[in-house]
Protein backbone atom coordinates (compact mmCIF):
# COMPACT_ATOMS: atom_id res chain seq x y z
CA UNK A 1 0.00 0.00 0.00
CA UNK A 2 1.16 3.50 -0.71
CA UNK A 3 1.63 6.39 1.62
CA UNK A 4 0.14 9.85 1.43
CA UNK A 5 1.48 13.11 2.70
CA UNK A 6 -0.40 15.86 4.51
CA UNK A 7 0.89 19.35 4.73
CA UNK A 8 -1.71 20.33 7.33
CA UNK A 9 -1.29 17.67 9.94
CA UNK A 10 0.05 14.51 8.38
CA UNK A 11 -2.29 11.69 9.34
CA UNK A 12 -1.61 8.33 7.73
CA UNK A 13 -3.86 5.34 8.26
CA UNK A 14 -2.32 2.97 5.75
CA UNK A 15 0.83 0.97 6.35
CA UNK A 16 3.18 0.13 3.54
CA UNK A 17 3.81 -3.45 2.42
CA UNK A 18 7.09 -3.48 4.29
CA UNK A 19 5.22 -3.13 7.57
CA UNK A 20 3.74 -6.61 7.32
CA UNK A 21 7.07 -8.39 6.85
CA UNK A 22 7.95 -10.74 9.70
CA UNK A 23 4.46 -11.91 10.68
CA UNK A 24 2.98 -13.50 7.56
CA UNK A 25 -0.10 -15.41 8.62
CA UNK A 26 1.32 -16.02 12.10
CA UNK A 27 -0.80 -13.11 13.30
CA UNK A 28 -3.83 -15.40 13.15
CA UNK A 29 -2.62 -17.93 15.69
CA UNK A 30 -1.26 -15.12 17.85
CA UNK A 31 -4.71 -13.58 18.13
CA UNK A 32 -6.43 -16.93 18.70
CA UNK A 33 -3.89 -17.80 21.40
CA UNK A 34 -4.43 -14.46 23.11
CA UNK A 35 -8.22 -14.75 23.08
CA UNK A 36 -8.17 -18.33 24.39
CA UNK A 37 -5.70 -17.40 27.13
CA UNK A 38 -7.75 -14.34 28.05
CA UNK A 39 -10.95 -16.36 28.34
CA UNK A 40 -9.29 -19.08 30.43
CA UNK A 41 -7.72 -16.59 32.81
CA UNK A 42 -10.97 -14.65 33.08
CA UNK A 43 -12.84 -17.87 33.88
CA UNK A 44 -10.35 -18.74 36.62
CA UNK A 45 -10.20 -15.30 38.19
CA UNK A 46 -13.93 -14.63 37.93
CA UNK A 47 -14.54 -18.07 39.44
CA UNK A 48 -12.28 -17.18 42.35
CA UNK A 49 -14.23 -13.96 42.90
CA UNK A 50 -17.52 -15.87 42.81
CA UNK A 51 -16.24 -18.33 45.42
CA UNK A 52 -15.14 -15.56 47.75
CA UNK A 53 -18.13 -13.28 47.10
CA UNK A 54 -21.08 -15.42 45.94
CA UNK A 55 -23.35 -12.36 45.99
CA UNK A 56 -21.31 -10.85 43.16
CA UNK A 57 -22.45 -13.47 40.63
CA UNK A 58 -24.31 -11.74 37.81
CA UNK A 59 -23.58 -8.30 39.25
CA UNK A 60 -21.24 -5.50 38.16
CA UNK A 61 -18.71 -5.28 40.98
CA UNK A 62 -15.27 -3.79 41.51
CA UNK A 63 -13.90 -7.25 42.29
CA UNK A 64 -15.32 -8.67 39.09
CA UNK A 65 -13.93 -5.78 37.04
CA UNK A 66 -10.56 -6.16 38.77
CA UNK A 67 -10.54 -9.88 37.89
CA UNK A 68 -11.28 -9.05 34.25
CA UNK A 69 -8.45 -6.50 34.23
CA UNK A 70 -6.12 -9.02 35.79
CA UNK A 71 -6.98 -11.59 33.12
CA UNK A 72 -6.35 -9.11 30.29
CA UNK A 73 -3.06 -7.93 31.77
CA UNK A 74 -1.85 -11.49 32.48
CA UNK A 75 -2.76 -12.67 28.98
CA UNK A 76 -0.93 -9.68 27.54
CA UNK A 77 2.11 -10.33 29.73
CA UNK A 78 2.31 -13.96 28.61
CA UNK A 79 1.98 -13.14 24.90
CA UNK A 80 4.34 -10.19 24.95
CA UNK A 81 6.99 -11.93 27.07
CA UNK A 82 6.82 -15.51 25.81
CA UNK A 83 5.81 -14.98 22.16
CA UNK A 84 6.94 -11.50 21.20
CA UNK A 85 9.97 -11.20 23.54
CA UNK A 86 9.03 -7.59 24.24
CA UNK A 87 8.22 -5.70 27.45
CA UNK A 88 4.47 -5.94 28.16
CA UNK A 89 4.36 -2.19 28.79
CA UNK A 90 5.10 -1.63 25.10
CA UNK A 91 1.39 -2.14 24.36
CA UNK A 92 1.01 1.41 25.67
CA UNK A 93 1.20 1.16 29.45
CA UNK A 94 4.65 2.65 29.98
CA UNK A 95 5.01 4.23 33.41
CA UNK A 96 6.56 7.52 32.38
CA UNK A 97 6.05 11.17 33.18
CA UNK A 98 3.48 11.23 30.38
CA UNK A 99 1.21 8.56 31.85
CA UNK A 100 -0.67 10.89 34.20
CA UNK A 101 -0.76 13.65 31.60
CA UNK A 102 -2.12 11.33 28.92
CA UNK A 103 -4.77 9.96 31.29
CA UNK A 104 -5.87 13.49 32.14
CA UNK A 105 -5.88 14.57 28.50
CA UNK A 106 -7.94 11.54 27.51
CA UNK A 107 -10.38 12.23 30.34
CA UNK A 108 -10.81 15.81 29.13
CA UNK A 109 -11.58 14.55 25.63
CA UNK A 110 -14.17 12.01 26.81
CA UNK A 111 -15.75 14.54 29.16
CA UNK A 112 -15.91 17.20 26.44
CA UNK A 113 -17.58 14.95 23.87
CA UNK A 114 -20.30 13.68 26.20
CA UNK A 115 -20.79 17.10 27.81
CA UNK A 116 -21.49 18.59 24.39
CA UNK A 117 -24.36 16.11 24.04
CA UNK A 118 -25.67 16.94 27.52
CA UNK A 119 -25.53 20.66 26.78
CA UNK A 120 -27.50 20.10 23.58
CA UNK A 121 -30.09 18.11 25.54
CA UNK A 122 -30.42 20.91 28.10
CA UNK A 123 -30.78 23.46 25.32
CA UNK A 124 -33.55 21.36 23.78
CA UNK A 125 -35.34 21.12 27.12
CA UNK A 126 -34.80 17.33 27.22
CA UNK A 127 -32.62 17.00 30.33
CA UNK A 128 -34.15 17.63 33.76
CA UNK A 129 -32.64 17.54 37.22
CA UNK A 130 -34.08 15.15 39.78
CA UNK A 131 -31.91 16.24 42.71
CA UNK A 132 -30.01 14.00 45.10
CA UNK A 133 -31.17 11.64 47.79
CA UNK A 134 -30.15 12.38 51.40
CA UNK A 135 -27.17 10.72 53.06
CA UNK A 136 -24.08 12.56 51.83
CA UNK A 137 -21.35 10.25 53.12
CA UNK A 138 -23.10 7.12 51.87
CA UNK A 139 -23.67 8.77 48.51
CA UNK A 140 -19.99 9.74 48.31
CA UNK A 141 -18.94 6.17 49.08
CA UNK A 142 -21.24 4.79 46.40
CA UNK A 143 -20.05 7.37 43.89
CA UNK A 144 -16.41 6.49 44.56
CA UNK A 145 -17.22 2.79 44.23
CA UNK A 146 -18.88 3.26 40.84
CA UNK A 147 -16.04 5.53 39.72
CA UNK A 148 -13.48 2.81 40.45
CA UNK A 149 -15.72 0.23 38.76
CA UNK A 150 -15.97 2.31 35.58
CA UNK A 151 -12.22 2.94 35.61
CA UNK A 152 -11.44 -0.78 35.83
CA UNK A 153 -14.04 -1.63 33.18
CA UNK A 154 -12.54 0.92 30.77
CA UNK A 155 -9.01 -0.38 31.42
CA UNK A 156 -10.10 -3.97 30.79
CA UNK A 157 -11.79 -3.17 27.47
CA UNK A 158 -8.88 -1.08 26.23
CA UNK A 159 -6.21 -3.62 27.18
CA UNK A 160 -8.25 -6.52 25.79
CA UNK A 161 -9.33 -4.84 22.55
CA UNK A 162 -6.80 -2.14 21.75
CA UNK A 163 -3.58 -3.41 23.28
CA UNK A 164 -1.91 -6.58 22.03
CA UNK A 165 -4.66 -7.36 19.51
CA UNK A 166 -4.48 -3.94 17.89
CA UNK A 167 -0.70 -3.98 17.62
CA UNK A 168 -0.60 -7.44 16.03
CA UNK A 169 -3.27 -6.47 13.50
CA UNK A 170 -1.61 -3.14 12.73
CA UNK A 171 1.76 -4.82 12.12
CA UNK A 172 0.28 -7.61 10.00
CA UNK A 173 -2.49 -5.86 8.08
CA UNK A 174 -2.03 -2.14 8.64
CA UNK A 175 -3.66 0.41 10.96
CA UNK A 176 -6.87 0.79 8.96
CA UNK A 177 -7.68 -2.91 9.40
CA UNK A 178 -6.64 -2.74 13.05
CA UNK A 179 -8.87 0.26 13.76
CA UNK A 180 -11.84 -1.17 11.87
CA UNK A 181 -11.55 -4.70 13.28
CA UNK A 182 -11.17 -3.65 16.90
CA UNK A 183 -14.05 -1.19 16.51
CA UNK A 184 -16.26 -4.05 15.28
CA UNK A 185 -15.23 -6.19 18.27
CA UNK A 186 -15.85 -3.25 20.58
CA UNK A 187 -19.37 -2.79 19.17
CA UNK A 188 -20.01 -6.53 19.39
CA UNK A 189 -19.15 -6.57 23.09
CA UNK A 190 -22.10 -4.23 23.67
CA UNK A 191 -24.51 -6.11 21.41
CA UNK A 192 -26.29 -7.87 24.27
CA UNK A 193 -26.77 -4.83 26.50
CA UNK A 194 -30.33 -3.98 27.64
CA UNK A 195 -32.30 -1.98 25.09
CA UNK A 196 -29.57 -2.04 22.46
CA UNK A 197 -30.56 -1.12 18.89
CA UNK A 198 -28.93 -0.33 15.59
CA UNK A 199 -28.26 3.31 16.46
CA UNK A 200 -26.57 2.25 19.69
CA UNK A 201 -24.44 -0.33 17.85
CA UNK A 202 -23.54 2.26 15.21
CA UNK A 203 -22.52 4.80 17.84
CA UNK A 204 -20.44 2.21 19.68
CA UNK A 205 -18.74 1.33 16.40
CA UNK A 206 -17.94 5.03 15.85
CA UNK A 207 -16.63 5.29 19.41
CA UNK A 208 -14.40 2.30 18.70
CA UNK A 209 -13.06 4.00 15.58
CA UNK A 210 -12.36 7.17 17.56
CA UNK A 211 -10.51 5.23 20.27
CA UNK A 212 -8.63 3.22 17.66
CA UNK A 213 -7.37 6.33 15.89
CA UNK A 214 -6.48 7.85 19.24
CA UNK A 215 -4.48 4.76 20.18
CA UNK A 216 -2.70 4.62 16.82
CA UNK A 217 -1.68 8.25 17.06
CA UNK A 218 -0.45 8.08 20.67
CA UNK A 219 0.38 4.40 21.29
CA UNK A 220 -0.82 5.18 24.82
CA UNK A 221 -3.45 3.08 26.53
CA UNK A 222 -3.46 5.77 29.21
CA UNK A 223 -4.89 8.20 26.64
CA UNK A 224 -7.64 5.88 25.39
CA UNK A 225 -8.51 4.53 28.83
CA UNK A 226 -8.88 8.07 30.15
CA UNK A 227 -11.18 9.00 27.26
CA UNK A 228 -13.21 5.80 27.63
CA UNK A 229 -13.56 6.20 31.40
CA UNK A 230 -14.55 9.87 31.30
CA UNK A 231 -17.06 9.18 28.52
CA UNK A 232 -18.85 6.63 30.74
CA UNK A 233 -18.38 8.56 33.98
CA UNK A 234 -19.87 11.77 32.61
CA UNK A 235 -23.03 9.96 31.51
CA UNK A 236 -23.44 7.54 34.39
CA UNK A 237 -21.98 9.20 37.47
CA UNK A 238 -22.05 12.93 36.75
CA UNK A 239 -25.71 13.05 35.68
CA UNK A 240 -27.07 9.54 36.25
CA UNK A 241 -28.07 8.62 32.69
CA UNK A 242 -27.80 5.02 31.46
CA UNK A 243 -24.39 3.94 30.18
CA UNK A 244 -24.83 1.59 27.24
CA UNK A 245 -28.24 0.63 28.60
CA UNK A 246 -26.95 0.05 32.15
CA UNK A 247 -27.92 2.06 35.22
CA UNK A 248 -24.66 2.40 37.17
CA UNK A 249 -26.30 4.36 40.01
CA UNK A 250 -24.79 6.80 42.54
CA UNK A 251 -25.01 9.96 40.39
CA UNK A 252 -23.51 13.23 41.53
CA UNK A 253 -26.55 15.08 40.14
CA UNK A 254 -29.45 12.83 39.22
CA UNK A 255 -31.05 13.77 35.91
CA UNK A 256 -33.57 12.27 33.54
CA UNK A 257 -33.89 12.61 29.79
CA UNK A 258 -37.07 13.21 27.83
CA UNK A 259 -37.66 14.26 24.25
CA UNK A 260 -37.26 12.26 21.03
CA UNK A 261 -35.43 8.97 21.63
CA UNK A 262 -33.85 9.19 18.18
CA UNK A 263 -31.89 12.20 19.41
CA UNK A 264 -31.46 11.54 23.13
CA UNK A 265 -31.17 7.73 23.10
CA UNK A 266 -34.14 6.93 25.31
CA UNK A 267 -33.77 4.12 27.86
CA UNK A 268 -30.39 3.04 26.44
CA UNK A 269 -28.89 6.43 27.22
CA UNK A 270 -27.22 9.06 25.01
CA UNK A 271 -25.20 6.39 23.21
CA UNK A 272 -28.33 5.44 21.27
CA UNK A 273 -29.04 9.00 20.14
CA UNK A 274 -28.09 10.95 17.04
CA UNK A 275 -26.75 13.80 19.18
CA UNK A 276 -23.96 11.52 20.30
CA UNK A 277 -23.46 10.34 16.71
CA UNK A 278 -22.68 13.91 15.73
CA UNK A 279 -20.38 14.46 18.72
CA UNK A 280 -18.47 11.25 17.99
CA UNK A 281 -17.99 12.16 14.33
CA UNK A 282 -16.58 15.52 15.41
CA UNK A 283 -14.31 13.68 17.83
CA UNK A 284 -13.09 11.35 15.06
CA UNK A 285 -12.22 14.27 12.78
CA UNK A 286 -10.41 16.09 15.58
CA UNK A 287 -8.50 12.98 16.68
CA UNK A 288 -7.44 12.17 13.13
CA UNK A 289 -6.43 15.69 12.17
CA UNK A 290 -5.10 17.49 15.23
CA UNK A 291 -1.33 18.08 15.43
CA UNK A 292 -1.57 17.99 19.24
CA UNK A 293 -1.27 14.21 19.44
CA UNK A 294 2.06 12.39 19.40
CA UNK A 295 3.35 8.92 20.19
CA UNK A 296 4.72 8.33 23.66
CA UNK A 297 8.54 8.19 23.45
CA UNK A 298 8.62 5.83 26.44
CA UNK A 299 6.53 3.30 24.50
CA UNK A 300 8.66 3.70 21.38
CA UNK A 301 11.77 3.08 23.46
CA UNK A 302 10.35 -0.27 24.61
CA UNK A 303 9.95 -1.49 21.02
CA UNK A 304 6.23 -2.05 20.37
CA UNK A 305 5.12 -4.80 17.98
CA UNK A 306 4.27 -2.17 15.38
CA UNK A 307 7.73 -0.61 15.55
CA UNK A 308 8.24 -1.17 11.80
CA UNK A 309 5.11 0.86 11.12
CA UNK A 310 6.37 3.49 13.53
CA UNK A 311 9.71 3.62 11.71
CA UNK A 312 7.86 4.20 8.42
CA UNK A 313 6.01 7.12 10.00
CA UNK A 314 9.30 8.61 11.15
CA UNK A 315 10.73 8.28 7.64
CA UNK A 316 8.02 10.59 6.25
CA UNK A 317 9.85 13.57 7.71
CA UNK A 318 10.24 15.74 10.81
CA UNK A 319 6.78 17.26 10.62
CA UNK A 320 5.06 13.89 10.23
CA UNK A 321 7.19 12.48 13.04
CA UNK A 322 6.14 15.32 15.30
CA UNK A 323 2.48 14.91 14.45
CA UNK A 324 2.57 11.10 14.57
CA UNK A 325 0.30 11.45 11.58
CA UNK A 326 -2.35 9.32 10.07
CA UNK A 327 -4.58 10.76 7.40
CA UNK A 328 -7.93 9.16 6.81
CA UNK A 329 -8.40 7.89 3.30
CA UNK A 330 -5.10 9.20 1.99
CA UNK A 331 -3.25 6.73 -0.23
CA UNK A 332 -1.03 6.86 -3.24
CA UNK A 333 -0.92 4.02 -5.70
N, C-alpha and C positions, 0 to 999 in steps of 0.2 A: 504494500500500500504506500501511496505517496504521502508527502508531508506538505502542509500549507503554511504560509507565513501570515502574520498579522501585525501590521504596523501599529494598531491601536492598543492591543493588549496581549496578543500572541497566545491564543488558546488552541491547543491541538488535541483532538480526541482520537486520532488514528495513529497506531504504531506502525513503523515500517516493518518489512519482512524480516529484517535482521533481528528484530526484537523477539521473534518466536523461536530463534535458534537455541537449542539446548534442552527443550522440553518435548518437542514432537507431540506424540499422543499420550505421553506419560502424565500430562496434566489431568487426564480422565481418572486414572486410578488414584492420583493424589487427592482429588476432590472426593471420590467415593470413600477412600480410607478416612479422610477427615470427618465426613458426615457420619460414617459408621462409628468411629471413635467417639465423636461428640454425643451421639445418641446413647451409646453404652455408658459413658461417664455420667451423662445426665440421669439415666435410669438408676445408676448406683447411688449417686449423690441425692437425688430426689427421694429415692427409697429410704435412705438414711434419715432424711428430714422427716419423712412420714412416720418412721418408727419412733423417732424422738418426740415429734409433735403430731400425733394422729389428727388433731383438729385442723391441721393445715391442709389436709387432703382436699383437693378441689377448690382451694382458696388461693387468692393472690397474697402472698406473704413475703416479708423481707428474707426469711430463711430460704424459701423456695427460689426467690430471685437470686440470692447469693449462691445457691447450689447450681443454678443454671449458669451463672457467671463463672463459677469454678470449673464447670465442665468445659465451657468454651475456652477458657484460658489454658486448662490442662491439655485439651486436644490440640490447641495451637502450639503449646510448648513441645509436645511430643513430635508433631509434624515438622516444626521449624528446626528442632534440635537433631532429631534422629534421621529425618529425610532430607531436609534442605541444608543442614549444617550451618545454620545462621542463628543469630541471637533472636529469641522470640520477640523482643521489643521492637525488632525491625518491621513488624506489621504496623507500627505507628503508635506504640505505647512507650516511647523513649522517655525516661525521667530526666528531663532537661529543664533549663530555665523557662523554656517556651511552653511547657506542659500546662501550667496554671493559666498563662496568658491565652493559649489556644482554647482551653476549656471555657474561659470567660468570654472570649470572642465568639465562640460557637453558641454559647448561651444567649448572647445579645442578639445574634442572628435569629435563632429560634423564637425568642421572645418577641422580636420586632415583627416577624412574619405573622404570628398568631395574633398579636396585639392589633395589627392592621385590620384583621378580620373582625375582631371584637369591637374596634372603633366604628367600623362600617355598620355593624349590627346595632350599636347604640344610636348611630346617626339615623338609621332606618326605623328606630323605635322598636326593635325586636329583642333587645336584651334588657332585662329588668332585675333589679336587686331584690333579693329575698331577705337579706340581713344575716346575722349569725346567731347561732344558738348560744345560750349561757354556758359558763364553765370554761373560762379562759385557759387555765393551765392544762386541762384535759384536751381542749381543742388544739393547743400548741403541740402537745405530745402527739396527737393523732396526725397533725399536719406534718410534723417532722418525720413521723413513721412513713407516711405516704411519699414524702419527698425522697427519702432514702430508697424506698421501693421503686419509684420511677427512675431514679438514678441507676440502680442496679439493672433494671429491665432494659434501659437504653444501652448500657454498657454491654450486656449480653447480646443484644441484637446486632450491635455494631461489630463486636468481635467475631460473632458467628457468621455474619453475612458479609461484612466489608473488611475483614482482616485478611486472614490467610487465603480464603476463597477468592476474594477480589484480586489479590496480588498474583495468584497462580493464573487466573483467567486473563488478567491484563498482560502478563508475560507471554502466555501461550497464544492468545487470540486478539490482543489489543484492548485498549481502554474502553472503546465503544461497546464491545461485546461484554466486557466486565461490568460496566455501568448498567447496561440494559438487562443482563442476566440477573445480577444481584437485586436490581429494582423489581424484577418479576418475582423473585423469591421473597423479597420483602413484602410485596403486595399479597402473595399467596399465604404468608404467615398470618395475615389478618382476615383471610377469607371466611373463617368460621366465627368471627366475632358477632355478638348480638346485633341484629338490625342492619347488617352489612348489605350494601347494594352496589350497583355498577358505578355510581358516582363515587362512593367511598373507595372502591377498589382502584378506580382511576386516579383519585387524589393520592392514595397511598403509593401507587406506581410513580406518580410525579414526585412525591416526597423522596422515594428511593432514588430517582434519577438525580434530584438535587443533592442528596447526601453522597451519592456516588461521585458526582463531579467534584464536590467539596473534598472528598477523600483523595481523589486523584490529584487534585491541585495542591494539597497540603501534605499528603501521606501521614496525616495525624489523626489517629482515632480519638484523641482528646478533642479536636475541633468538631468532628461529626457527632461524638457522644454528647458534647455540650449542647449542640444544636438540637439533637433528638430529645434530650432530656428537657430543655427549656420549652420546646414545642409542646410536649405533653404536660409539663408542669403548669404552663400558663393557662391551658384549657381546663385541666382537671383540678388543680390545687388553687390557683389564683382566683378563679371565678366559679369553679364547681360544675362546669359543663362536662358531658361525657367525653371520654378519650377513646376513640375507636370503638364506640358503642358501650364502653365500660364506665361505670360510676365508681371513681376511685375514692370519693368521700373526702371529708376534712378540708373543705374549701376555706380560704382566707376570707373571701367575700362571696357568699352564696348568690348565684344568679341563675335565672332561667331564660331560655330563648323561646320566642314566639315567631310569628311571621312565616313566610313561605319556606317549606322544608328544602326546596330545590336550592335556595340561597343559603339558608342557615344550617342545613344538615339534619334538622329534626332530632329524633331520639338517638341517632348515632353520634350526634355532636357535629361541630363545625367541619370535621374531616369528610362529611358527606355533602357539603354544600359548595355551590359554585363560587362563593366568595373566597373560600380557601383555595379553590382551583386557580383563581386569578392571582392570589398572593403567592402561591407556589411557583407559578410560571414566572412571575417577577423575580422570585428568589433564584430560579434556575438561570435566568438571563444574567442577573447580577453575579452569581457564583461563577458562571462560565466566562464572564467578560472582565470582571474587576482586576486591576493590577495589584490590589492589596493582598492577594493571597500568594503564598510561597511555600515551597516544600521545607519541612523541618530539617535543618542540617544535621541534627543529632540522629535522625532516622537514616538519612543518606549515609552517614558515617558508619552505621551498623551493617550496611549492605543489604537492602531489601531485595526480595525476589525479583522485583521489576527493575533492578538496577540498570539493566541494559536499556530499557525504555527511558529511564531517567537520563542515562548518558546521551541518548539521542536528543532529548530535550535540551540538554546543555549544549550540544553541538550546533543548535540552531542560532546561537549567538548570545551575547551578554544580555540583551533586553529580554529575550525569551527565557533565559535562565533566571533572570530576576523575577519575571512574572510567573514562572512555572506554568507556562501557557498551555492551554488546550482550546482550540477553537471549534465550536460545534459545526459540523457539516463542511469543514474545509479540507479538501483533498486535492492533490494534483496527480494526474495520471502518470 
